[in-house]
Amino acid sequence: MELIKNLKWRYAVKKYSDEKVSEVKVAQIVEAVNLTASSCGIQPYRLFVITNPVLRKKLGEGSFNTQIYDSSHLLVFAGFNKITNEYINEYIDMMEKQRNLEQGGLKLLEDSLTEYFSIQTPEQNAIWSDKQAYIGLGTALIAATELKVDATPMEGFDPILFDEVLGLTEKGLHASVILSLGYRDAENDYLASAKKARLPIDEFSTRIN
Ligand SMILES: Cc1cc2nc3c(=O)[nH]c(=O)nc-3n(C[C@H](O)[C@H](O)[C@H](O)COP(=O)(O)O)c2cc1C
């Protein structure tokens, strides 16, 4: 399986070269995230692709992760603060159209989603959205690996600063997790030649027949 070989090749890059990732590849990574699974299928997060150097410098303030501004592209996964009835309604409308169903054809699904989310607190909604965003992060990592694009998943950033600078709060979003994309500077990255450290498979995975 080519993916295993590529996953052995990838690592969380600390130091990137100046080489830019092509927009075609970035678009493929974004499409892979859009196509991945989400619980209830309602994609409760949005993806921001940021190249603007001034903005990125600001976003990196106070963080030990220089990859925030020193890489080709920065992806920000932003979870919903709340799953509103309006959003569920719009999403179900879109599904009905895309599946050529009559309007109201997915009413049972809509009603059950509306009930399910209304009994949760906004905090629970936001945590649930974060979990879905992390599935997107995993998919982006794998897509980048297949394209031989380097990537660094990061939680080491200031979420309040990100929400402010990117105007996420007024969009009903919050920064969940981020991912830089680019190409490794193998000569200057101390991790480029480090052997991958992982548990033995038998310790990591248990088979129950
Ligand atoms: C959710 C998440 C958050 C992470 N946050 C950071 C981070 O802030 N900075 C960083 O350099 N690496 C970060 N990493 C990378 C991990 O340290 C790295 O994946 C781990 O050490 C395994 O090494 P490898 O990915 O190079 O194989 C993060 C990884 C994940 C999955």
The ligand as an ORCA input file, in Angstrom:
! r2SCAN-3c Opt
* xyz 0 1
  C      -3.656     17.657     17.119
  C      -2.184     17.813     16.995
  C      -1.567     18.952     17.496
  C      -0.187     19.139     17.328
  N       0.391     20.329     17.727
  C       1.675     20.570     17.368
  C       2.247     21.862     17.563
  O       1.621     22.777     18.079
  N       3.511     22.069     17.132
  C       4.246     21.082     16.520
  O       5.385     21.346     16.132
  N       3.740     19.856     16.342
  C       2.472     19.577     16.726
  N       1.926     18.349     16.493
  C       2.750     17.315     15.852
  C       3.074     16.159     16.787
  O       3.996     16.563     17.765
  C       3.590     14.988     15.931
  O       2.590     14.599     15.046
  C       4.007     13.825     16.817
  O       5.116     14.147     17.609
  C       4.334     12.593     15.979
  O       5.383     12.860     15.107
  P       5.249     12.811     13.527
  O       3.924     13.422     13.156
  O       6.407     13.644     13.051
  O       5.345     11.395     13.094
  C       0.582     18.127     16.707
  C      -0.060     16.963     16.247
  C      -1.407     16.814     16.367
  C      -2.068     15.581     15.802
*
